[in-house]
Amino acid sequence: MNTTPPAKTVAVIGAGPAGLMAAEVLAMGGVQVTVYDSMPSAGRKFLMAGKGGMNITHSESFSAFLARYGSRSQEIDPLLRAFPPAALREWIHDLGVQTFVGTSGRVFPTEMKAAPLLRAWLHRLRESGVRFAMRQRWHGWAEDGGLRLVTPEGEKVIQVDAVVLALGGGSWAKLGSDGTWLPLLAARGVEVAPLRPSNCGFEVPWSEHFRSRYAGEPLKSVAASFGGVRRLGECMIDASGIEGGLIYALSAALRDEIECSGNATLHLDLLPDWSAEKVAAAVTHPRGSRSLSSHLQSRLGLKGVKAGLLRECLTSEEFNDPAQLAAAIKALPLQLLAPRPLDEAISSAGGVRFEALNENLMVKNLSGVFCAGEMLDWEAPTGGYLLTACFASGRVAGQGALDWLKPSRAA
């Protein structure tokens, strides 16, 4: 007589990196796993992120890596230690995808694409018994504790032994991360923080003249400073303001300042390789009959969007005063009025607070419910940090659910 108990069943809600990683851990542990997602296919946002080169992680030291998570570094620490960047690279290699370290220390797949990695991963998951149920949106709990799912055929309720929620944040709603899960958890007494834009652009009150001439122009080889932090890089002028990697690196602090004070002033160094003394000397050099604009171009190489920014941000008196002009070239004040909308952001801050979870990422007041990925209350800059923490939290949540399902677990 066969006395083998039936396999435990787990629903993973969300087919992004965190959810897929949780599903892999659970399947390897002998659990029957079904991954549900509202999108027609898995990894939609993962694939979109990969169009820019698929920066999967970073090769810097662990301490430097951990510091990128700011105020949540302490909570992210055990997740990364359970699945550090080096382990993530080995995991990718096991899928048959090789990686390399770029000149900036960022780690990429050799093909610089997400699709080959995702295809290999999904194949391995299916081979391990993971099932996929697409176009099925989680809509909370039924009265009997089952999971409510809205499908093309109507609503259904499923019963499982545990659930891993990996529902993403609130950006890029068209790819599945729409944040509609937040009130569902809040209604069950789960402590959540409002979703806010992270790695985002900001609105600037450009004049129509500047907007019409320079919207869409890249601003290269500059430095940005705010709150005692200085970053080198490039960004982009757009019709509503400013965006790009240089701005994203400072976006959390800028967003918080705007929320506190109503606006924030970012300072741009238009010639970061020049000393203030060298700039001042070039500005005050006799220009003869040349216009000031021609003088700035010939002596300092300032033209195009950089010259336009000086005229946009300075009064006529400041622009024509050599001392004030030289100071502005090294620290041009740019007033930011608001972050761009959440749905336009690369990622989001806020979500399920770590205080609502135990060390295995199980919700303290919802036994058998685990959370992972961007839906947790943390944020990080671009550069591989977002993806790495999503993978790591998915692994911890999956292992946590596996451990919880063991017959010897505490109630």
Secondary structure, DSSP 8 states (H G I E B T S, - for coil): --------EEEEE--SHHHHHHHHHHHHTT-EEEEEESSSSS-HHHHHHHTTT---EE-S-HHHHHHTTGGGHHHHHHHHHHS-HHHHHHHHHHTT--EEE-TTSEEEETT--SHHHHHHHHHHHHHTT-EEEES-EEEEE-TTS-EEEEETTEEEEE--SEEEE----SS-GGGT---TTHHHHHTTT--EEEEEEES--EE----HHHHHHHTT-EEEEEEEEETTEEEEEEEEEETTEEESHHHHTTHHHHHHHHHHHS-EEEEEES-TTS-HHHHHHHHHS--TTS-HHHHHHHHH---HHHHHHHHHHS-HHHHT-HHHHHHHHHSEEEEE-EE--GGGSSEEEEEE-GGGB-TTSBBTTSTTEEE-GGGBS----TTTHHHHHHHHHHHHHHHHHHHHHSTT---
